[in-house]
């Protein structure tokens, strides 16, 4: 994964839970693989999301994105369907950590989530700490990730980082 992301915005509201992303009723059905869960991503929120999302698209949300259970399936499935990043006003701590661990960039921003509409083009430069709504010509800075976390993201997650380097940098 690169450190620059560009894609269409999928606008969501506040308090998007892990159950909105992948409902427990599907996660605990006899689905034996992550790939088998793909058709159920955002099933009740954005019907057919898994068929509509394109590689690099960006979820843009309000406050408390990823609240609810601590299951890692939610960020893993977002990454698996092609979501390039999640931009929100705030994140549930466990979701933020799980997403970072698997190499899915999560960015806290205030202005861009408020002015973004579905389909706007969003670009994120993780190294420089800049998110841009290209459709609205609005740019916002965020605190860039430390270089060690950027490398984890570049590798695709902690497991891939360890496979490449043998241990974590901290």
Steps between C-alpha positions, in 0.01 A plus 500: 500500500621847419506800727280700266136407466248639255142393448131576520348595832238286669335737747382355830367657819589479867529186711565252220553179690684183414152343470417750225817390319446127550202397706557230758213304349717448189832470677368220717307327223686201367727713283841341513714774347535875480437478126166335573398804705564754221138510374386601849726807541270798572207282389241696700665841451607500134335208317736349244800691639738214425407522128509881481817587691820543298859457606616811684156638585483690829241472776425843648308513826415704805576419862574165663563289190549130580325498837371176641673166510872454480488246219770553243274377220361848439823677393630187329188478284514870414855453381410179317221668298740776393445787742820704490446703818244609754475870584285594798461765766586238763547125535430238762843421642488124435394551139779754448756255638366199309497699174856619554614144584367369169630792294172684436566875534262683735518878507339734748380824337239763572433709189514241222243265660259792542515626139531169316213345304465155346712469189737790570860418413718475809878478503715427802875546530599303809863617500418870484186483712266656246149399401332672207142500381590561135136544401461793739864621479531477880816385673555409864815408686519218752780374719697257281565150625846432645741348247476157668121490459531625141724201430245264660234649269733481200557130574127434533485445875698377799512136388641595159745740669630220725528264201712761324714629790482226764376720784311820576686832511390589853 
